[in-house]
Amino acid sequence: MAEDRPFPDPDDDPAAGPDVPEASPAAPAPADEPSDPGRADAYEGRTRLAEERLAEVLAAYRKVKTDNEAFRDRTTRNLERRFDQRRESLLLKFIDILDNMDRALESAQTAYVDQSLLEGLILVRTQLLQTLQDEGLDRIPVLGLPYDPHVSEAVGAEAVDDPDQNGIVLKELMRGYRLNGRVARASRVVIAEYRVEGAARSASAASEPGAAEGAATGPAPGEGEVADGELTLEEIIARTEDEPGEG
């Protein structure tokens, strides 16, 4: 009887190796899955939201920039306006100085001050006026011109016998000035007023005896006339103002 032998254990067989699973055939690559419509919509919504946010930021930046520029321009205009107001206020103060100089010159004229000294003072006044003119302060010419209520204030009237002189400025009691084209101070003037009774009175006075002799001889020096060879204050001022470069 054959001896019972157990079946051989593969592990006991040195020639047998470990159990190796058989290689399965390579699986085919999965095909591309179709895109998820919900996910694409989510991405599109995020993109749209980011673009809107960017547009809001840009709009806010532009607004801030515009506000800054407007503030800077407004500040510059305010500074320039304050500077102009201060400058105009300073120039207007020189009007009183010119008036005082005119009064001093009139007093010097009546006090018979030396003519060369008087002309020197008037030249200084003219140079000051020229400097103020360069800064925008100008005199308003009214003497001998038709009365203009926009630049002058009539404080009196004198009768004349010539109808052509009606409304003409005869005297300038206070000079007027313009500052940068605007009337800074109106002139105070006396205007001529043609009156028929005044013309008749002048005609009757001319027909009286001795009128022709008085007209021929004229007023004596000292009755408002200046001696021969001397100039009035207005003539000296006019001459020096016509020649500002002298001296």
Secondary structure, DSSP 8 states (H G I E B T S, - for coil): ---------GGG-TT---------------------HHHHHHHHHHHHHHHHHHHHHHHHHHHHHHHHHHHHHHHHHHHHHHHHHHHHHHHHHHHHHHHHHHHHHHHHHHTT--HHHHHHHHHHHHHHHHHHHHTTEEE---TTSB--TTTEEEEEEEEES-GGGTTBEEEEEE--EEETTEEEE-EEEEEEEE-HHHHHHHHHHHHSTTHHHHHHH---TTSS---TT---HHHHHHHHHH-TT--
